[in-house]
Amino acid sequence: MDAEFWLIQAFNGISYGALLFLLASGLSLIFGVMRIVNLAHGSFFLLGSYVALTVIWTTGSWLLALPVAALVIAVVGLLMERVFLRPLGFDPLRQVLLTVGFAYLFQQAALDIWGGDNLDITPPGVLTGSVVLGGLHFPAYRLFMICMAVVMGLILWLTMEKTRIGAMIRATVDDSEMARGVGIDTSRVSMFIFALGAFLAALGGVIGGAFLGVYPGLDFAILPIAFAVVIIGGMGSLTGAAVGSLLVGLADNFGKALFPEVSYFTLYAPMVLILALKPTGLFGRD
């Protein structure tokens, strides 16, 4: 195998990791702040794709579909947290069961509204070609995915590290009881993080709709991969989400290219290894 093969496969793995980062960063932050495993997170990804398709069918604008779908699903997430999750208190089992129920409800609603056909989100023509770098042809859309993940990662990092709300979020992740003791409204922080997680997942769904397609069951197909990212990187860590996404994206792509018969093993083996050696993840707090 020549150098071109390795470069192309590495590029494909990084671009897939970029998509996973959009999905997993919100999932990681939700667990870090609220201490619940949101099993409806994949549904936000799927619903974002379908809402984007509706916007495109209605207006013909893919660019408009990005913010509209993300904001609509963010509102859905906010209402879900305020109306249903918050009254349950901090009972993890009840919250997990509720999110499982919502995952099935969202999936059935998507099937009833948009049908069961496999659909695709067609990006603008400028993103459908290739970019030539060093004599190699790289799909422009995959480059766009990487750029989008980098931009969103920088925005999240600046928000977390340089703003007041970021300091409140970090305090809540570190010790929610102490944060409440010093006057931080952890209830509002939880609401903001849940809506932000839904926003990022839906944004990933719009971008991933041209990459993975849109079909019933996509939510449950993508969710275990997002959990693998979060487990490897560490719950509540943006850095962990970025590194975990990169590792999972590369492992998935190289596994399918080199060992297609055992590609699931190459994808989840790193997760098992991390759990055995460092159960809190690479960047998780012990």
N, C-alpha and C positions, 0 to 999 in steps of 0.2 A: 504494500500500500504506500502510495507516495504522499508527499507533504500536502498536496492539494486536498486529498481525502480528509486528512486530519484537520486542516484549517476549515474546510466546509462543515464538517461534523461539529467542530468546536463552535463555530458561528451559529449553527442551527441550535445547539444546546444552550448557548447563551441567550438567543432570542426567545426560546421556550421558557428559560428561566426568568426572563424579563416579564413575560405574561404571568407566570406563577407568582412573581413578587407582588403584582397588583392585587392578586387574590389573597395571598398568604399574609401580607403585611397587616391588613385589616383584621384577619382572623387572629393573628398573634396579639395585636393590641387589645382586641375585645377580651381575650382570655386574661391578658396581663392586668387589665383594669377591673373586669367584672368577675373573673375566676370561673367562667362558664365555657364549656365547649359548645360553640354555636353550630349545631348540625344543620341549620338552615342556610349556612353561608354559601354553599354551592347554589342554592336557589336564587340568591341575589345575583350571582354570576349569570345564571340562565335567564332570569327575568330581565336583566339588563340587556341581553342580546335581543330578546323578543320586543322590548319597548323600543330599542333602536331600530329594529326592522319596521315597526309601526310608524315611527317618525320618518324613516326613509321612504316608505310607501306613500305617506301623506304629503311630505314636502319635497322629496327628492334630494334632500341634503344629508349626506353622511356626516359632514362636519357638525351640523346642528344636533345630530343623533347622539354624539358623544356626551355633551353636557346635560342634555335633556334626560336621557336614560339614567345617567348617574345620579342626577338630582331627584328624579322620581323614585328610584329605588332607595335613595337615602331617606326620603320622607317615609317610605314603607318601613324601613328599618327603625326610624325614630318612633313611629307609631307602635310598632311591635314591641319596642323596649318600654315605652311609657305605659301602654294600655295593658299589655299582657305579662311581660317579664318582671317589671318593677313590683307589681303587687305580690309576686311570689316570694319576695324577700331574697335571701341568699342561700336558699336550699338548692344545691347543685343538681341533685337528681331530678327534682321537679322542673328546673329550668332546662335541663338536657331533654327531658321527655317532651316538654313544650316545643322546643326547637325542632325535634324530630317530627312532631305533629305538623308544624308549620311547613317543614320541608315537603311532606306529602301533600299538604293542601296546595302549596304553591305549584308543585309539579302537576297536580290534577287541574288546577286553574289554567296553567299554561297550555295543557293539552286541550281543554275545552275551548279556550279563546283562539289559539293559533293553530290547532290541529296537530297531527302527528307526523307530518312530512318533514324530511330533512331540508333545511334552508341554509342559505349562505348570505352573509353580509358583504356586499360588493364595495370595496373601498374606491376612492377617486382614482382616476387613470394615472395620476402622477405617482401613485404608490404601487402600481401593478407591474412596473418594469423592473429592471435590474440596474445595479450600480457596479461599475467595473473598478476594482481596486487591486493593484498589483497583478493584473492579468486574470483575476478571478471575478466571476459574476456573482454578486450577492443580491438576493431579492430585496427590493426597496421597502417592502412592507415589513420584513423582519428587522431591517434597520430602524424603521419607524417604531416598532415595538420596543426595541432597546432604548431608543431616545426617550420615548414616553415614560418608561420605567425609571430612567435616570432622572428625568425632570421631576416626576412625582416623588422619587426617593429624596431628592434635594429639598423639595418643598416640605416634605414630612420631617426631614432632619432639622431644617431651619425652624419649623414650627415647634418641634419637641425641645430643641436646645436653646432657642433664642427668644421665645415668647413666654408671656405669663401663663397662658393656657398650657403650653408645653411643660412648664415647671409644675403646674398642678397635676398634669397627667403623670409625669414621672414620680411625683410624690405619692399619687394614688396607687401606681404600680408597685412602688417599693413597700408601702405600708399604708393601707387604706384607713385603718383605725387611727393611726397617728395623723394622717392627712385631715380626717374629720376633726380631730382634736385641735388642730391649729386653724380651723375655720374654713377649710376647703369644702365646697359643696360637691362631694363625690357623686351624688345623684346626678347632677348636671354634667359632670365629667363623663359618667357612664353613658348618659344619653348622647353626648357629643361623639364619643368613641364608637358607639354602636352605629350611629348614622354615618360616621366616617368610614367604618368598615364596610357598610353596605354600599356606600359611594364608590369605594375603591374596587369592590368585587364587581359591581355593575359596569364600571369603566373597563375592567378586565374582560367582562363578558362582551362588550361592544367590540373591543379590539380583537378578542379571541374568536368572535363570530366569523371573521374572514379567514381565520387560521385553522380553527377546529370544526367550523360549521355550527349550526344551531339545530338541536333535536331533543326530543323528550328523553330524559335520562342523562343528559350532559351534566346536570348538577351532581348526581351521585357518582358519575365517572370522574369528575375533576376534584371532588371533595377529599378523597383519600390521599391524592397527590399533594393537595394543600396542607393536609395534616402532616404528611411526611416532611414537608418543608419546615413547618413550625416545630415539629419534634426535633429535627436536626439542628435548627438554628437556636431554639430556645423560646419559650413562651414570653411574650411581652417585649421582645427585643427587635427593633427595626434592623439593626445590624445583622442579627441572627436570621431575620426573614430574607435579607438580601443575600447573605452567604448560603443559606439553606436553599433558596431558589436557584442559585447558580449551580450548586452541587447536584441538586435533583434534576435540573434541566440537562446538565452534561451527562449524568448517569443514565437518564432515560434515553437520550439520543444515541450515545455511544453503545448502550446496551442493545438497543434495537438494531443498530448498524452492524455490530460485531457479533452479538450473541442473541439473535432474535428468538431462539427457542427458550431462553431463560431471561428474557428482558425484564420480567417482573422481579426476578431475583436481584438483578443489578440495580433496579430502582429502589427496592425496599431494604436491601441488605445494609446500605449505609445507615438507615434509620435504626435497624436492629442493633448495629454495632454501637451507635451513639447511645442508645438506650441502655446498653450493657455497661458502657464505660463512663458515661456522664448523663444520667437520667434527666437532668434539667436542660440538656441541649448545649451546644457549643458556647452560646452567649447567654444562656439562662442563669438566673441567680440561684445559688445553692441554698 
